[in-house]
Amino acid sequence: MRGEGYYDLLGVDRHASTAEIKSAYRQKARTVHPDAGGSPDEFQALRQAYEVLVDPLQRAAYDRALDRAAATASPVRARRPGRRLGEDPSFTAELPVLDPDALEWWDAAREKARAGDRAAPGHAPAALLLAWLLLVVLPIMAGALAVAVWLVLASAVAIWLVRQHLEMVRAERAVDEEFAGEVVFGSPGSEPDQWGERLTAELLERYLTRLPGARIFHGLAWPGSVFADIDHAVLAGRRLVLIESKTWLPGHYAADEYGELWRDNRRFRGGATQLPEALDAFRALLPGAEIRGALIVYPSRTGAITTDEDFDVPAPPMTPDQFVQVIGDWLAAEPARVDLRLLRKVRDQVV
């Protein structure tokens, strides 16, 4: 192999995290696997590269071999004293503690549920009573001739309201019976380098379960895949957000409309995202649903993460607090509804 060999084969650089290496392997394995029409030799080479780079000891030995090869090909250059490169294996970021008063959607979600956004028993009878008052009592007061006409209209409205009420009650009962009140499906990565996924899982449960109809998923596969291609997702009504957890070096991150990532105003080579492709795949799977993506970025060593605030691009980097504010507000538009059809389809993608 030419260049850096295994890194080139996977399409990552030497500072890529283990999570990024796994993500790159899963993405390429789908195209070069023999079952997908790829070459067995190419898939075997990809698998060998992955097994070496995902193992810390083998990767360290491989990196040393690369350094020795580079040293014989060019003069040795001393590293600048005190310069810190790469990740800090002992570092783990902490989640922010957000003030609910600073979240515009925090109380609005519960208020909308109490006001009738949720299909709860008792709302339809109240609406039915109001309809009868307006459509029956008032016409009787206006004259006997109008009673017959308004009675037909009132009956039609009453039948429609009762049907709506029964349909929503049945839907809620079906959700409760099928999922037994379960709100979280799947589990985040358990390997040491997947601490970002575990932080995001805690973030989602700490804040987004405030939305009565929200359902949280960890480890979703694309349609037709057997890998956990998407770290997390949250469904609320007909709105779905696909999420990737990233542990990257401190810096300022941005993304463009093509899904290209940037760090400190330079094209970012230390990581990648599959969100643009994932959005297309899930939009095909869930026609009619509103779907967007988000990258939650944690620093991989001491330092700050900042982002551009253009969150309408396919794969916008976000800090954890930005995610809670922006995505929480977007999901809160339908905080209390559970779409059983969508819930089943998304649940079926959990690996």
C-alpha positions in Angstrom: 0.0 0.0 0.0 1.1 3.5 -0.7 1.2 6.6 1.6 0.0 5.8 5.1 -1.5 2.4 4.0 -4.2 1.5 6.5 -5.2 5.1 7.1 -5.5 5.8 3.4 -7.5 2.6 2.9 -10.0 3.7 5.5 -10.0 7.3 4.4 -9.0 8.8 7.8 -5.9 10.6 9.0 -3.5 9.5 11.8 -5.2 11.6 14.4 -8.6 10.0 13.8 -10.3 8.6 16.9 -11.3 5.0 17.3 -14.9 6.0 16.8 -14.1 7.7 13.5 -12.1 4.7 12.3 -15.1 2.4 13.1 -17.5 4.8 11.3 -15.2 4.9 8.3 -14.9 1.1 8.2 -18.7 0.6 8.4 -19.3 3.1 5.6 -16.7 1.5 3.3 -17.6 -2.1 4.2 -21.1 -1.6 2.8 -19.7 -0.9 -0.7 -16.7 -3.3 -0.8 -18.3 -6.3 0.9 -18.6 -9.3 -1.5 -22.4 -9.5 -0.9 -22.6 -6.0 -2.2 -20.6 -6.8 -5.4 -17.2 -5.9 -4.0 -13.9 -7.8 -4.3 -13.1 -10.4 -1.6 -9.5 -9.3 -1.6 -10.4 -5.6 -1.2 -12.8 -6.4 1.6 -10.1 -8.5 3.3 -7.6 -5.7 3.1 -10.1 -3.3 4.5 -10.9 -5.7 7.4 -7.2 -6.1 8.1 -6.7 -2.3 8.2 -9.6 -2.0 10.6 -8.5 -4.7 12.9 -5.1 -3.1 13.2 -6.2 0.5 13.7 -9.0 -0.3 16.1 -6.7 -2.1 18.5 -4.6 0.4 20.5 -1.5 -1.8 20.8 -1.5 -2.9 17.1 -2.1 0.7 16.0 0.7 2.0 18.1 3.1 -0.6 16.6 1.8 0.3 13.1 2.4 4.0 13.8 5.9 3.4 14.9 6.6 1.5 11.7 5.3 4.4 9.7 7.5 6.8 11.7 10.5 4.7 11.1 9.8 4.5 7.4 9.3 8.3 7.3 12.6 8.9 9.2 14.6 6.9 6.7 13.0 8.8 3.8 13.5 12.4 5.1 15.5 14.3 7.7 14.3 14.2 11.3 12.6 17.4 12.4 12.3 18.2 16.1 8.9 18.7 17.6 8.3 22.1 19.1 8.6 21.9 22.9 5.4 21.9 24.8 3.2 21.5 21.8 0.1 19.3 22.5 -1.2 17.2 19.7 -3.9 14.6 19.5 -6.4 13.4 22.0 -6.0 13.0 25.7 -7.0 9.4 26.6 -7.6 10.3 30.2 -9.9 13.2 29.4 -13.7 13.0 29.5 -15.9 16.0 28.8 -18.7 17.0 31.2 -22.3 17.8 30.3 -23.5 21.3 30.8 -26.1 22.0 33.5 -28.8 24.1 31.8 -31.2 26.5 33.5 -34.7 25.5 32.5 -35.7 29.2 32.6 -33.3 29.8 29.7 -35.1 27.2 27.5 -38.1 28.7 25.8 -39.7 25.3 25.1 -39.2 23.8 28.6 -42.6 24.9 30.1 -44.4 25.3 26.8 -44.2 21.6 26.2 -46.1 20.7 29.3 -48.6 23.6 28.8 -49.4 22.4 25.4 -50.0 18.9 26.7 -52.2 20.1 29.5 -54.1 22.4 27.0 -55.2 19.5 24.9 -52.4 18.8 22.5 -52.3 15.3 23.9 -55.0 12.9 22.9 -56.3 12.3 26.4 -59.7 11.1 27.6 -61.9 14.0 28.5 -60.9 16.4 25.8 -63.3 15.0 23.2 -66.3 15.1 25.6 -65.5 18.7 26.4 -65.4 19.6 22.8 -68.6 17.6 22.2 -70.4 19.6 24.9 -69.3 22.9 23.4 -70.4 21.8 19.9 -73.9 20.9 21.2 -74.2 24.2 23.0 -73.3 26.1 19.8 -75.1 24.0 17.3 -78.2 22.9 19.2 -79.1 25.2 22.1 -78.5 28.4 20.3 -80.5 27.4 17.2 -83.4 26.3 19.4 -83.4 29.8 20.8 -83.4 31.2 17.3 -86.5 29.2 16.2 -87.9 25.8 15.6 -87.4 25.8 11.8 -83.6 26.0 12.2 -83.5 23.2 14.7 -83.8 20.4 12.1 -81.0 21.8 10.0 -78.7 22.5 12.9 -79.5 19.2 14.5 -78.2 17.3 11.5 -75.0 19.4 11.5 -74.6 19.0 15.2 -75.0 15.2 14.9 -72.4 15.1 12.1 -70.0 17.1 14.2 -70.7 15.0 17.3 -70.1 11.7 15.4 -66.8 13.1 13.9 -65.6 14.2 17.4 -66.5 10.8 18.9 -64.7 9.0 16.2 -61.6 11.2 16.5 -61.6 10.7 20.3 -62.0 6.9 20.0 -59.3 6.7 17.3 -56.8 8.7 19.5 -57.7 6.6 22.6 -57.1 3.4 20.6 -53.8 4.8 19.3 -52.6 5.6 22.8 -53.7 2.2 24.1 -51.9 0.5 21.2 -48.7 2.4 22.1 -49.0 1.5 25.7 -49.7 -2.1 25.0 -47.0 -2.6 22.4 -44.2 -0.7 24.1 -45.3 -0.9 27.8 -44.5 2.8 28.4 -40.9 2.4 27.1 -39.3 5.7 26.1 -35.7 4.7 25.4 -34.8 2.0 22.8 -31.4 0.5 22.4 -28.2 1.5 24.3 -25.2 3.8 23.6 -21.8 2.3 22.9 -20.1 0.7 25.9 -16.5 0.7 24.7 -14.1 3.1 26.5 -13.7 5.4 23.4 -17.5 5.7 23.1 -17.9 8.0 26.1 -19.3 10.7 23.8 -22.3 8.5 23.0 -22.9 7.8 26.7 -22.8 11.5 27.4 -25.3 12.2 24.7 -27.6 9.4 26.0 -27.6 11.1 29.4 -28.2 14.5 27.7 -31.2 13.2 25.8 -32.8 11.6 28.9 -32.0 14.5 31.2 -33.7 17.1 28.9 -35.7 15.7 26.0 -37.8 13.4 28.1 -39.4 16.6 29.2 -41.4 16.3 26.0 -44.2 13.9 26.8 -44.3 12.3 23.3 -40.6 12.1 22.7 -39.0 8.7 22.1 -35.2 8.2 22.2 -33.2 5.6 20.2 -29.6 4.5 20.3 -27.7 2.6 17.6 -29.8 2.8 14.5 -29.0 1.1 11.2 -29.6 2.5 7.8 -32.3 0.6 5.9 -30.7 -2.6 4.6 -27.6 -2.3 6.9 -26.7 -4.4 9.9 -24.4 -1.8 11.5 -25.2 0.8 14.1 -24.7 3.6 11.5 -26.5 6.4 13.5 -25.6 6.9 17.2 -28.9 8.3 18.3 -32.3 9.6 17.2 -35.2 11.3 18.9 -38.8 11.1 17.5 -41.5 13.5 18.6 -44.8 13.4 16.6 -43.7 13.4 13.0 -40.4 15.1 13.6 -37.2 13.0 13.8 -33.6 14.1 14.5 -30.7 11.9 13.7 -27.6 12.5 15.9 -24.0 11.6 15.8 -21.8 12.0 18.9 -18.2 13.3 18.1 -15.2 13.6 20.3 -12.9 16.0 18.4 -10.0 18.3 19.2 -11.0 21.8 20.6 -11.6 24.4 18.0 -14.3 26.2 16.0 -16.4 23.8 13.8 -18.7 24.4 10.9 -20.4 22.5 8.1 -21.6 23.6 4.6 -24.6 22.6 2.6 -22.8 19.7 1.1 -22.0 18.1 4.5 -18.3 19.1 4.3 -16.9 19.8 7.8 -14.5 22.7 8.7 -12.3 23.3 11.7 -10.8 26.7 12.4 -11.7 27.8 8.8 -9.9 24.8 7.2 -11.3 21.7 5.8 -11.5 19.2 8.6 -9.5 16.0 8.0 -9.7 14.6 11.5 -13.2 13.2 11.3 -16.2 12.5 9.1 -20.0 12.3 9.2 -22.5 10.1 7.5 -25.5 12.3 8.3 -26.2 13.6 4.8 -26.5 10.1 3.5 -28.4 9.0 6.6 -30.9 11.8 6.1 -31.6 10.7 2.5 -32.0 7.0 3.6 -34.4 7.8 6.4 -36.5 10.2 4.3 -37.0 7.4 1.8 -37.9 5.1 4.7 -40.3 7.6 6.4 -42.1 9.6 3.7 -44.0 12.5 5.2 -41.8 12.8 8.3 -39.8 15.9 9.0 -36.1 14.8 9.5 -33.0 16.8 10.3 -29.5 16.0 11.6 -27.2 17.2 14.3 -23.5 16.5 15.3 -23.0 16.9 19.1 -19.3 17.7 19.5 -17.3 17.1 22.7 -13.7 18.2 23.2 -11.3 15.2 23.2 -8.9 17.1 25.5 -8.9 20.3 27.6 -10.1 23.2 25.5 -13.3 24.8 24.1 -15.6 23.7 21.3 -17.4 26.5 19.4 -19.5 26.2 16.3 -21.1 28.3 13.5 -24.8 28.9 14.3 -26.0 27.8 10.9 -28.1 24.8 12.0 -30.0 24.4 8.8 -27.3 22.5 7.0 -27.5 18.7 6.8 -24.8 18.0 9.4 -24.5 21.0 11.7 -21.9 20.7 14.5 -23.5 21.7 17.9 -22.3 21.9 21.5 -24.5 20.0 23.9 -26.2 23.2 25.2 -26.9 24.4 21.6 -28.5 21.0 20.8 -30.8 21.2 23.8 -31.9 24.7 22.9 -32.3 24.4 19.2 -33.4 20.8 18.7 -35.5 20.8 21.9 -37.4 23.9 20.5 -37.9 22.2 17.1 -39.2 18.9 18.6 -41.4 20.8 21.1 -43.7 21.8 18.2 -45.3 18.4 18.6 -44.4 17.5 22.2 -47.2 15.1 23.1 -48.0 13.1 20.0 -46.8 9.5 19.4 -47.1 8.4 15.8 -47.4 4.6 16.1 -46.4 3.9 12.5 -43.3 6.0 12.7 -42.4 4.7 16.1 -42.5 1.1 14.9 -40.4 1.9 11.8 -37.7 3.8 13.7 -37.7 1.2 16.5 -37.1 -1.6 13.9 -33.9 0.1 12.8 -32.3 -0.2 16.3 -29.5 -2.7 16.1 
